[in-house]
Every structure is written in C-alpha cells, then in structure tokens.
Amino acid sequence: MRRRISSLGELDEVAGKNRQARSAPAQHDEFEFELPRGYVHTDGTLHRRGRMRLATAKDELRPQIDLRVKENPAYLSVVLLSQVITGLGEITDVHAGVVENMYATDVAFLQDFYRRINSEGHTRAGVTCPSCDTAFEVDLAGGRLGES
C-alpha cells in the first residue's frame, strides 16, 4: 500500500522507519576534515578540525526556499554547508553565521570537500609533483601537506 506524504515531518518519519528497517551494513556517511586556515570563534579560539556528513536531497532542496538565498543566490553554499557540517572543533551548532565568518580560503576548501564526498564518494585527489612529475594521490581530509 502506498502512503501519501504531505509534510516534511511525515517524510522524516517515513525515512527514519525505512533507515531502521535496512539490514545492510551502515555506510561511511561522515568525513573528517582540517581547514587550511581555521575558523576563529568570537572567544578567540581557533578551530581547524571538523566533520561533514553526506548531504541528502532535503539538504539540497531546503536552501532553495531560504529568503537569504532568494535575495542572493551566492548565499546558497553558506546555507548548504551549515546544514552538513556536524562539528567544527568544539562547536557542535554550526549555523550560517559560523560559515559566514570563515575565511574565503576555508569556504572554498569546504565547497570542494562537499563536492568530492557527495559526487565522488571519497576525499582523495590526484596530484603531480611539480619538481619530478610523479603522480600520486593525497587525502584532502587529512593533515596539511607535508605532514604524516
């Protein structure tokens, strides 16, 4: 029997029941990252390490009705990132205001990180050494280049 869904609350309820009913092993749906510069909290604390979960269709649809996005389409990435970042250092409530106050370098890093985990399913990138032309992979989620 089919059930008509008339609200986001009902959709969440059905999705939750379906998720619990699955017997397949859980996927890796949260990825750790380290920001190139780091977010400086209002108390002066620098936060560089964080976690981002995979986006759902609902995450990608919700910003389309956000008034800030309607007024300025460039704001879409701020809203979207604030929904999928589950933690940043000791901060567990990552909202649009946090993302707004990040350095542009970090926002660009997070946009690329989002794209990689949601479309490619991993955080690795192929690179080539400019000195010796050797090709290898780096994990963008790990530490900074040159660190082990």
Summary of the structure (lengths in Angstrom):
residues: 148
radius of gyration: 18.0
end to end distance: 54.4
largest distance: 63.3
contacts: 343
relative contact order: 0.14
helix: 42%
strand: 23%
